[in-house]
């Protein structure tokens, strides 16, 4: 099972498409990361990007996007309705699958430290990553805006950042980084330009003033739309569902003779939250998520392992060159590492000696990273060879054909070469675990070693085939020399 973390960074820019595109490109450039959503608002002057990936990849993507924001967003000239303290205002990590909240808190601290040390941006940790209880809630850090936060940092030792110097970055301000559960950003627009009314309703419905549980709210002026907005974060949609938040705002507005003109979800919303709304308004009796088609399909496919791998086998079976041998090798390698993760996890459950526990946990962490990298390589190899095919079909008279094809072949060599390296590295860890395991688990590990060997050998075949297409490239002899040690280690017997 691939470990997945969701990251939803908010940037203080919603009006310059070029800047937002650069942030998106930085995120997408990290292998294993998938961008799910991008939303920008000119009045808020803010963009919310949502992506998922393995923990290490998600952390890297968040850092790279913040680095782009540092170079492209200047808070000294920024104007917008949404509260903010940084060019990269907030970076939350959310556990999705195979990770804990503490894992996400660790990611937050890792990214926070990098932002401070490498980009010189002061960082405050919040929610489940917070070290200081008074900074648990993001609104307490943002209170008074950028200027007041800077003053608190300057005058009060209690407001020294968790990472970095106790002063704002001149153009990037500060960044808030943390770990939290799934949150729904939900806004209700009012058919009026009375900002005081929007603020009064936000004051009434938010939890901190005795309103709806798990609701944060502010009033926003949407000048471009000619209305005002009650902008909310629902931090626990089971305590306060979307329809309850909508009804509360609508009722308060009606008391003042104002209608609701619409509402919007910013970013993504869990399927369960949408089902809550449907069940409420349709007055469904005994309704459960198991009645949702997509949820039932996901449950069935998860339980039937053969069904989950079926689409990949169909793609390989199709009369097309990719996915091909490299992707199959990567899948074999990822499966080998997964066996090691399973066995080391079971051994950890029984181990009590601290030294042995630490050793097992270190081996398991290595295998998890290799598994995730090899799984990502399934797609990367198919994409790399697809690029080779596309460039080989370019007309011979195309002056850029040769260089483009060489570049594509270089990537098509690099990916299976990496698969080989990861398979060999993982195989050594699997071998080291065998003496520690009882016979049934040792058999699983030996199966993993054989699968890793197959992955490495299969990837090497792909490397050599692509090297053959670069016969005149001066790099070829050196690359061929690099393959020797891998071949030797792959052919060692258990």
N, C-alpha and C positions, 0 to 999 in steps of 0.2 A: 504494500500500500504506500503510495507516494505521500510524503509529508507535505502539507500545503499550509501556507500562511497567506492571509489577505493583508494587503497594505493599502491604505487610503490617504495618501498625502494630499494636503490642501496647500495651494500656492496662491500668493497674493498677486495674481494676474489673470484677468478674465477678458481683456480687450485686445490683446495682441496675438493673433493667430500664430505668427512666426515663433514667438516665445513658447507658446503652449505646445506647438509641434516639436520644438527642441526638447522639451521635457518628456514628451511621449517617446521620442526617438531614443533618448537616454535610457528609458525604462525598457523598451523593447530590445535594446542591444544586448541585454543580459540573457545568456542562455538559460532556458527553463522558466523564464517569466512570461506570463500571458497577460496582456492588458485587456481588462473586461469592459471598462467604461471610462469615458472622459466627458466632463460637463463643465461648462464655463458660463459665468453670468457677468454681464457688463456692469450692472448696478452694484452688485457685491464686489466687482473687480476681483474675482476669485475663481480658481479652477480646482476641481476635485477629480483626481485620477484614481481609478481602482484597478489593482492588478493582483494576481496570485502567483505563487511559485514556491519551490522548496525554501526553507528558512534562510539558508545562506545566500541564495540567489535573490530573494526578496530584499534582504538587507543591502546587498550590493546595488540593486536597482534603486532603492530609496536614496542611497548615498549619491549615486550618479545624478539622479534628478535634482537633488538639493545642490549639487555642484553646478549644474546648469543654471538653476535659479539664482545662485550667488552671482553669476556672471551676467545675467540678463534682467534681473528685477532690482530696482532701486527704490527702497522704501522712502527715501527723502523726497521723491516726487510722486509717490503712490497716493491715490485717492480712491476710496471705495467705502461702501456702506457696512461691510461685514467687519466685525472686530478682528484685529490681527496684531501680532507682535513680530512677525518675521516674513521674509520673502518666501521661504518655505515655512509656513506657519505652524503646521502640526503634521507629525508622522505617526499614525497609530498602526500597530501590528495586531492582527486578530487571528486567533487559532481557528483553523478550519478542519484539518484532518491530520491525525497522527502527531499532533504537537499539543503541548499544554500551555496554559496561560503563563507559567513561569518561563517556558521556552521563549515565548514572545517578549516577556520582560527582559530576558537576557539579550535578545536581538535589539531591543530598544536601547539598552545600555551600550551595546557594542557600537551601534550606529551613532548614538549620542556622543560617545567618546571620539569617534572618527571625525564627526562634524566639528568638534571643538579643536582637536589636535591638527587636522589637516586643512580645514577651511576657516578656522579661527572664529567660529560662530558659537556663542554661548548657548548651552542647552539645558532646558528644564525637563525633568522626567515627571510624567503624570499618570493618573489612573493606577493600574496594577504594577507599573514599573516605578512608581513614586518612592523616593527615599524619605521625603519630608511630608508628613501627613497633611500639612496645610496646603500642599501643592497637588493633592490628589485630583481635584477638580480643575479642569482647564480654565473655567471662568475666573477662578481665583488668581491664576497666573496672568490672565489677560486683563484683569480689572484695571480700569483707568487707561488702557491702551498702551501703546509703545512708550510714550513719554513717561507715564507713571511707573511702568516697569523699570525703565532705565534709571529713574530717580531712586526707586527702592533698592536696585542693585548697587547704586553709588553710595547710598547712605546707611543701609542696614546690612550687617553681616549675615542676618538670617535669610537674606535674599541673594546670597551668592549662588550662582548657577551650579547645577550638579556636575557639569563639565565646562571647562573654559574659564576665561577671565571674567571678572565681575564688571563688565561693561558691554554695551551693545555693539555689534558690528556696525560700522558706519552706514552701509547700504542694505545689509541683510537682516539687521535687527537680531532677534533670537529665534530659536526653534524649540518647539515643544514636542517631545518624543515619548511614546508610551505604548502600553499594551492594554487592550480592552476587549470586551465582548462585542458581538455584532451590534451596530447602532443604525437607526434609521433617521436620515436627515429628511425632515418633512416640513414643508412650508404651506401656509394657507394665505391666500391673497384676499384682501378686502376691497370692496367697491367704494373706496374713498381715498382721499389724499391726506387724511388726518393722521399724521404720524404719532401724535400723542395718544390717540385711541389704540393704535397697534401696540405701542409700548405698554399701555395700561392693561390690555388683554394679555400680553406676554407676561406681565407681572402677576396677573391673576392666575394663569394656568400653570406656571412653572412650579416644580416641586419645592424649591427653596423658599417659596412664599406660602407654602401650604396648599398648593394646587394639585395637579395630577402627579402621581408617583412616577419617578424616572423620566420626567420631562424637563428639558431646559428650553428656554424661549427668550427671544429678543424681538423688538419691533424694528422693521427695516423699511426705508423709503425707496420704492422702485420708481425712480423718476422717469425712466425710459418707457415704462408701462402705464404711467399715470395712476398709480395706486400704491398702497402700502401693504406690508406683509408681516405676518407673525411667523418667524422662522424658528423651527423647533428641532431639537435632537431628542429622539426617543431612545433612551439608553437601555431600556428593557421593555420590548414591545409586548411581552406577556403580561406585564403589570399595567401598562397603558397601551392598548392597541391603537393602530392608526385611526380607526373609525371613532374611537373615544376622544382622541386629541382633536380631530376635525369637529366633532359634535360640540365639544367644550368651547372652541374658538367661535364656531357659528352661533352658539347660544349667547355668548358674551357680546358678539357684534350685534345680534338682533336686539339686545336690550338697549342698544344705542341707535336703533333704527338703521343699521348698516348691514348690507348683504355680503355674502361670500361670493367672490367672482371666480374662484378656482383654487386648486391646490396642486402641489408638485412634489415628487420624490427626487431628491438629489443623490446621485449615485445609484446604488443597487439596493433592492429590498428582498428579504428572505421570502421564499415561497410560502412558508408557514404564516407569515404576516398577511400576505394577500388572501390566504385561505380564511384567516380570522375575519377579514372584512366581508368576504362573501358569505360566510356562515352567519354573521351578525345580520346583514341586511336581508338575506333570504330566509332568515329564521329557520335555518336547517336544524333538524333534530338529530342528536347522536352522531354529528359529523366528526370525522377524524381525518388526519393527513393521509391515512392509508387509502382514502377514497379519491385522492388526487392521482390522475393517470401517471404523470411524470414521477411522482414519489413512489408509486407502486412499481413502475418500471425500474427505477433506480434500485429499489430494494431487491427485486427479482434478479437483476443483472449482477448485483453485488454477491448474492447468494450463489448464483450459478457462475462459477469461475470460468467455465468454458465459454460462456456467452460474452464475458468481458474481453477475451482475447480474440473472439471471432472476427470483429471488424478488421483487426490488424491482419489476420490470416487471409481474409478476403482481399485486402489491399495488396498483399504480397502475391496472391494468386492471380491478380488481374494481369492482362497482357500488356504490361508497361514495365519500364526498367526500374522505377523507384516507387515504393521502397523495395530494396533488394538485399543483397548479401550483407552489406554493412549494417543495415537496420536490424536484420535478423541476428547478427552477431551481438549487437548492442542489447537486444532483448534477452538473449541467452546470458549475457553478462549481468544484466540487471536481476534476472531470476536467480543467478548464482549468489549474488550479494544478498538478496532477500532471504535466501536460506540461512546464510550466516547471521543476518539480523535476528531471525526467528530463534535460532539455537542460542545465540549469545544472550538474548532476552530471557529465555527459559533458564539458562544457567545463572543469570543474575538473580532470578527469583529465589534461588536456593542458596546462593553464596552469602556467607556472613563475614568472612575475613576482609577487612578494609583494603588491604593491598590487592587481593585477588579481585575484589569488586571493582576497584579503580581500573585494573588492567582489562577486565571484561568490558567495562563501560567504554574505555578508550577504543577497544577493538570494534565494539558495536557502532560507535560514532563514525569510525572510518568506513565501515561497511555501509552505513546509511548514506554517507556522502557519495560513495562510489555508486551505490544503487541509483540515487537520484540523478547523478551525472550520466550514467549509462542509459537511464530511461529517457533523458532529454536528448541523448545522442541518436535515439531511434528516429526522431523527427529531423534532427540536424543532418544526418547522413542522407536521408531521402531528399532534403532540400538541396544539399551540396551536389549530389549527382544530377538532380533535376536541372541545376544551373549549368552543369557540364553539357547536358543534352541540348539545352536551349542555345547555348553559345556555339555548339558544334554545327547547329543548323543555320547559323548566320551565313549569308552569301560569302563566297571566297574572296570577292572583291571588296568586302567591308574592311576598311583600314583598321578598325578597332577589334576585329574578330580574333586575331592571334593573341593579343594581350588579354582580352576578356576571357578567352578559353584557358589560357595559362593560369590566370587568377582563379578561375573556377576549379581547375584541376588541383591547384594548390590547396584549396579548401577541402576538396574531395579526398585529398591525401591526409590532411591534418585531422579530419574527423575520425576515420578508422584507425589512424595511428594513436589518437587519444584513447579510443576504445581498447586497443591492444594494451596500452600502458595501464589503464584502469583495471582491465581484466587480470593482468599479471599482478598488480598491487593487491587486488582483492583476493586472488588465489593464495598469496602468501599468508594473508590473515586467516583465511579458511583453513589452511594447513596447520597453522599455529593453534587453532581451536580444537582440532581433532583429538589430541591427547587429553583434553579437559572434559570431553563429553562422554556420556555413557553410550553403549553400542548403537541404540536406535538413532540418537542424535548425531553420532559420528557418521552413520550412513548418510544422513542428510547433508552433512558437511562434505563428505566425499563426492556425493552427487553434485554439490556446488562446485567443487574443484574441477570435476570433469566438464561441467557447463562453462566454467570460466576459461578452461583450456580451449573448448570449442569456440568460445567468443573471441579469444585472442587469435587463434589460428584463422578463423573466418575473416576477422578484420585485417590480418596480415595479407591474406590473399587479395583483398580489395586494395590495400595500399600498393602492393606490387603491380597490380593491373593498371592502376592510375599512374604509377611511376613509369611504366612502360610507354605511356603516351607522352612522357616528357623526356624522351631519350637524350635530347640535346641540351637539356637544362643542366648547368654546372652543379646544381644542388643535389642531383640524383645520387652520385657515388656516396656522398656523406649520409644521405638518408638511408641508403641501402645498408651502410655500415651500422647505423643505429638499430636496424632490425635484428642483427645477430644475437645480442644478449636476450632479447625478448623470445626469439625462437628457442634458445637453449633452455630458458626457464620454463617455457610452456611445455616442454617435452620431458621435464623431470617427472618421474613416477612418484605416486603417493607412498 
